[in-house]
Amino acid sequence: MTKRKQRYPQPVPTETEGQVVKIKHQIKPKNYSQELYLQSLEDTPVVIASGPAGSGKTYLVTSVAVQKLIDKEVGRIIITRPVVEAGENLGFLPGTIEEKLDPYLKPLVDAIEDHLGPTMTKKLFESGKIEVAPLAFMRGRTFNRCFVILDEAQNSTVEQMRMFVTRMGYESTFAINGDITQSDLKKPKEAGADWENGLQYIIRKLKGRDEKIAYVEFSNRDVVRSAMVQRMLVLLDSPDEKATRTERAERVNGNSRPALLGGQPIAVNA
């Protein structure tokens, strides 16, 4: 009988450590931005990444975090994100704190499962090697020898971001991911024109000011999720050609003005 090949990495007994865990996929960058991001995560204690959905930020950061955990460069992976809903109110969620946060952290957990498989991922959560740490309850904590991932950072406030970065202890890596264009925070009524979310704030204050802090900016060209996502983002970010209310009214009334070329009406032959 042919031995069935196991789909996911499984614990392998050894004489010293008890288990050997291997990452499922060999991660290779697909563009320069991803290459720069991976290198920054390997070498820099604080890495800030901003860019559109589908550019690989979450998948890449979890791959590096898992590899560092396997290589014992860190003792734990900490994952967190602001609890802000994208335009909908889900209401009360029952269960423990971890269960309440599960819908928000699902993209990170899915990426880790893709690297290690669901069985090993579950074991690492149960053993505390991977921990969900609610952003709202981080005050007073210090993370030593941890790889800490803050996802969807554009939904954090300035106060939350300042609190988060000051949780950093010895021999840790802090990765801050987000997309400035997709913030779900509501601007306070009393806020002025210079109001900004936590991701905008941390980029403005830290970008290019310290060699131990890396900033990687992804663009629409770096989207690898789907070719259609990239095509749609280009169109969505293009200049808005929507007609003004006056122009629409003139078209409806049949009084559309002649087009202008160089400031002069274009002659139309009858």
C-alpha positions in Angstrom: 0.0 0.0 0.0 1.3 3.4 -1.0 2.0 5.6 2.0 -0.2 8.7 1.9 1.7 12.0 1.7 0.8 14.3 4.6 -0.5 17.6 3.3 0.7 19.8 6.2 3.9 19.8 8.3 3.6 17.5 11.3 5.6 17.3 14.5 8.7 15.1 14.1 10.2 13.6 17.3 13.8 14.5 18.0 16.2 13.6 20.8 16.6 17.2 22.1 13.7 19.4 21.3 10.8 17.0 21.1 9.4 18.6 17.9 10.6 19.9 14.7 8.2 22.2 12.8 8.7 23.2 9.2 7.0 26.0 7.2 4.8 24.7 4.5 5.8 27.0 1.7 9.1 28.6 0.7 8.3 32.3 0.6 9.7 34.2 -2.4 9.0 37.9 -3.1 7.1 38.6 -6.3 8.2 42.2 -6.7 10.7 44.7 -5.4 8.4 46.0 -2.7 7.9 42.5 -1.3 11.6 41.9 -1.4 12.3 45.1 0.6 9.5 44.2 3.0 10.9 40.7 3.7 14.4 42.0 4.2 13.2 44.7 6.5 11.3 42.2 8.6 14.4 40.0 8.9 16.8 42.8 9.9 14.9 45.7 11.4 13.2 45.9 14.9 10.3 48.1 13.8 8.7 47.8 10.3 5.8 49.9 9.1 4.1 48.8 5.8 1.3 50.7 4.1 -0.4 49.8 0.8 -3.5 48.4 -0.9 -5.2 45.1 -0.1 -3.8 42.2 -1.9 -0.1 43.4 -1.9 0.9 40.5 0.4 1.5 42.4 3.7 -0.3 40.0 6.0 0.9 36.9 4.2 4.6 37.9 4.2 4.7 39.2 7.8 3.2 36.0 9.2 5.6 33.9 7.2 8.6 35.7 8.7 7.0 35.6 12.2 6.5 31.8 12.0 10.0 31.2 10.7 11.5 33.3 13.5 9.4 31.3 16.0 10.6 28.0 14.5 14.2 29.1 14.5 13.7 30.2 18.2 14.7 33.8 17.4 11.5 34.8 19.2 9.6 33.0 21.9 6.1 34.0 20.9 4.0 35.6 18.1 1.6 38.3 19.3 -1.2 39.3 16.9 -3.6 42.2 17.3 -5.7 44.7 15.5 -8.1 47.5 16.3 -11.7 46.3 16.8 -13.4 48.6 14.2 -16.1 47.3 11.9 -16.0 48.1 8.2 -19.3 50.0 7.8 -21.5 47.5 9.6 -22.4 47.0 13.2 -22.2 43.3 14.1 -23.6 44.0 17.6 -22.7 41.9 20.7 -20.4 39.0 20.1 -20.6 36.2 22.7 -17.7 34.2 24.1 -14.2 34.8 25.5 -12.1 37.8 24.4 -10.3 35.5 21.9 -13.6 34.4 20.5 -14.9 37.9 20.2 -11.7 38.9 18.3 -11.8 35.9 16.0 -13.7 37.5 13.2 -11.3 40.5 13.2 -8.1 38.4 13.3 -9.3 35.7 10.9 -7.0 37.0 8.0 -3.9 36.7 10.2 -4.9 33.2 11.5 -5.7 32.0 8.0 -2.2 33.1 6.8 -0.6 31.3 9.7 -2.6 28.2 9.0 -1.5 28.3 5.4 2.2 28.3 6.5 1.9 25.6 9.2 -1.5 23.8 8.7 -4.5 24.0 11.0 -3.3 21.2 13.4 0.0 22.8 14.2 -1.5 26.3 14.3 -4.0 25.1 16.9 -1.2 23.6 19.0 0.8 26.8 19.0 -2.3 28.8 20.0 -3.1 26.3 22.8 0.5 26.4 24.1 0.7 30.2 24.1 3.4 30.3 21.4 0.9 32.4 19.3 -1.2 34.8 21.3 -4.1 37.1 20.6 -3.6 40.3 22.5 -6.5 42.8 22.2 -5.2 46.2 21.5 -7.5 47.8 24.0 -6.0 45.7 26.9 -2.3 46.1 26.0 -1.6 49.0 28.4 0.9 47.9 31.0 2.3 44.9 29.1 5.9 44.5 27.8 6.7 42.1 25.0 10.2 40.6 25.2 11.5 38.2 22.5 8.2 38.5 20.7 7.2 39.1 17.1 4.3 41.4 17.4 2.0 42.1 14.4 -0.5 45.0 14.4 -2.8 44.6 11.4 -5.2 47.1 10.0 -3.3 49.8 11.7 -5.3 52.5 9.9 -8.1 51.8 12.3 -6.1 52.7 15.3 -6.2 56.1 17.0 -3.1 58.1 17.7 -3.4 57.3 21.4 -3.6 53.6 20.6 -0.6 53.7 18.3 1.5 55.5 20.9 0.5 53.0 23.5 1.2 50.1 21.1 4.8 51.0 20.1 5.8 51.6 23.8 5.0 47.9 24.6 8.2 46.9 22.9 10.7 45.0 25.0 14.1 43.4 24.4 14.8 41.3 21.3 11.4 41.9 19.7 10.2 42.8 16.3 7.1 45.1 15.8 5.4 45.0 12.5 2.7 47.6 11.7 0.5 47.0 8.7 -2.3 49.0 7.1 -3.8 50.8 4.2 -4.3 54.5 4.7 -7.0 54.7 2.1 -9.3 52.1 4.0 -9.7 53.6 7.4 -13.0 52.9 9.1 -12.5 55.4 11.9 -15.0 58.1 12.3 -13.4 61.6 12.5 -14.5 63.2 15.8 -16.7 66.2 15.4 -14.3 68.4 17.4 -11.3 67.3 15.3 -9.6 69.9 13.1 -8.4 69.6 9.5 -5.1 68.1 10.7 -6.8 65.0 12.3 -5.1 61.7 11.4 -5.4 58.0 12.3 -2.7 56.0 14.1 -1.1 54.7 10.9 -0.8 58.2 9.4 0.6 59.5 12.6 3.3 56.8 13.0 4.4 57.1 9.4 4.7 60.9 9.7 6.6 60.8 13.0 9.0 57.8 12.3 9.5 57.5 8.5 13.1 58.0 7.5 14.2 59.2 10.9 16.0 56.2 12.4 17.9 53.4 10.7 16.3 50.9 13.1 12.8 51.8 11.8 11.9 50.7 8.2 9.0 52.0 6.2 7.8 50.1 3.1 5.1 51.6 0.8 3.2 49.3 -1.5 1.4 50.6 -4.6 -1.3 49.2 -6.8 1.4 47.7 -9.0 2.4 45.5 -6.2 -1.0 43.8 -5.8 -0.6 40.0 -6.2 -4.0 38.8 -5.0 -5.6 38.9 -8.4 -5.0 40.7 -11.7 -8.6 42.0 -11.5 -8.0 43.5 -8.1 -5.1 45.5 -9.5 -7.1 46.6 -12.5 -10.0 47.8 -10.4 -7.7 49.6 -7.9 -6.2 51.6 -10.8 -9.7 52.6 -12.0 -10.9 53.4 -8.4 -7.9 55.6 -7.8 -8.2 57.4 -11.1 -9.4 61.1 -11.3 -13.2 61.3 -10.8 -14.8 62.2 -14.1 -18.3 62.4 -12.6 -20.2 65.4 -14.1 -21.2 68.2 -11.9 -24.8 68.7 -10.9 -25.1 71.7 -13.3 -23.7 69.8 -16.3 -26.1 66.9 -15.6 -29.1 69.2 -15.4 -28.1 70.9 -18.7 -27.9 67.5 -20.5 -31.3 66.6 -19.2 -32.8 69.9 -20.4 -31.1 69.6 -23.8 -29.0 72.8 -23.2 -25.5 71.2 -23.1 -22.8 73.7 -23.8 -20.4 73.1 -26.6 -17.1 71.5 -25.7 -14.1 73.9 -25.2 -10.8 73.5 -26.8 -8.1 76.0 -25.8 -10.8 78.1 -24.1 -12.9 78.5 -27.3 -16.1 76.8 -28.3 -15.6 74.1 -31.0 -17.4 74.9 -34.2 -20.2 72.4 -35.0 -21.4 72.1 -38.6 -25.1 72.0 -39.0 
